[in-house]
Amino acid sequence: MSRTLITNARLLCPAAGLDEPGSLLIENGEIATIGDVSGAAETTIDAQGLCLAPGLIDLRVKTGEPGAEQRETLETASRAAVSGGVTTMVVMPDTNPVIDDVALVQFIANRGRETSKTRVYPAAALTMGLKGEAMSEIGLMQGSGAVFFTNGDWPVADTSVLRRTMAYAASCDVMVASRADTHALSARGVMNSGARAARMGLTGLPREAEWIGLARDLLLAEATGCRLLVDQVSTGRSLDMIRDARERGVEVYVSVAAHHLFFNETDVGDYLTYCKVNPPFRSEEDRQALIEGLAAGEIDAVVSAHDPQPPEEKRLPFGEAAFGAAGLETVLSALLALVQDERLGLLDALRSVTAAPASLIGVPQGRLAAGLPADLILFDPEKPWFCERENLLSRSVNSPFDGRRMVGRVMHTLVGGETVFQR
């Protein structure tokens, strides 16, 4: 029997409301005892007062595997993930080929087990080839391990197709994740629509595109009974619309990208392509509304929205550069900045990346409890550090946090009781 004892830790478990000093014993990859623990163990880790929390669960990670491994592989993404405290990744289906059949779902699951330091779960394509024309094999892919279904960055334009697909998903009791967008309005946009975009001579990506798409998706979820995850909400008005839908009984959940809690449209600065993401950084008013929504419990999950792009796709004029940013190594620090500013409690911040996303996809991780997987992180919530792209571990290092002073650092990461990262 393999036993690891972690002592002198600040135990944090949002699911149980736990925040107290203590120890934790791991046996055979699972949490055995929490609190006042003593006894012999093959390995003892003295936490020296560091916070001990469940490993982070990230519901939105893009890699290039299969098809574009020069951007990122499951192996390189996991290397970045564990350094940022992420121990479970849900990977998006918009690869080449698209993850739209059972064999490819199984390929991702198997590759994750073979090469990744983290646990890897596939999200599968909602429609074949993500073309929005024909429903994918939802039931079969669910049985093969897909945790939810999404059309990725491209919402299904044909409302009839989306309605049929959501109705079938409801009959299988699977969750559909949808980007709230209206492609006819947003297709040419490159940054938030408004006065700043006009002054910079850039085509705006209007907030109305999100609102119109969201209104449709919420109505269809209400009509079909489908569980809906609104993927990467970016405006305050969207939260108002979701609140109204919840009051009508719609089963709707919300995710927000960590960078939308940290940046606004002014951070695009002098055409900084590392800050070109979709949805774009919005107004400061929207950013504040998202923070308030997270503090109020209206946002269920914070995601990294990890979408690394190689240098040749970012070192272009702003209008021509690819959307996307590396985010696995900065999601925790972005949340801890809000804790330091007293906008968010520490347990509330951790809940959005542990227990809440675990509940959404039905996995046992994300909690400190006996019998559950020992996926754990030790971190210093006040340790300052300077984000420099050359020190990031992702294969593509296009981070909007490059050159920023950050707070909070992961010092030790365990998956299944085994150390996978130590700073």
Secondary structure, DSSP 8 states (H G I E B T S, - for coil): --EEEEEEEEEEETTTTEEEEEEEEEETTEEEEEES--S--SEEEE-TT-EEEE-EEEEEE---TTT-TTT--HHHHHHHHHHTTEEEEEE-S-SSS-S-SHHHHHHHHHHHHHH-SSEEEE-EESBGGG-SSSB--HHHHHHTT---EE-TTS----HHHHHHHHHHHHHHT-EEEEE---HHHHTT--EE-SHHHHHHT--EE-HHHHHHHHHHHHHHHHHHT-EEEEES---HHHHHHHHHHHHTT--EEEEEEGGGGT--GGGGTTT-GGG--SS----HHHHHHHHHHHHTT---EEE--B----HHHHSS-TTTS---B--TTTHHHHHHHHHHTTSS-HHHHHHTTTHHHHHHHT-S-SS--TTSB--EEEEEEEEEEE--GGG--SSS---TTTT-EEEEEEEEEEETTEEEEE-
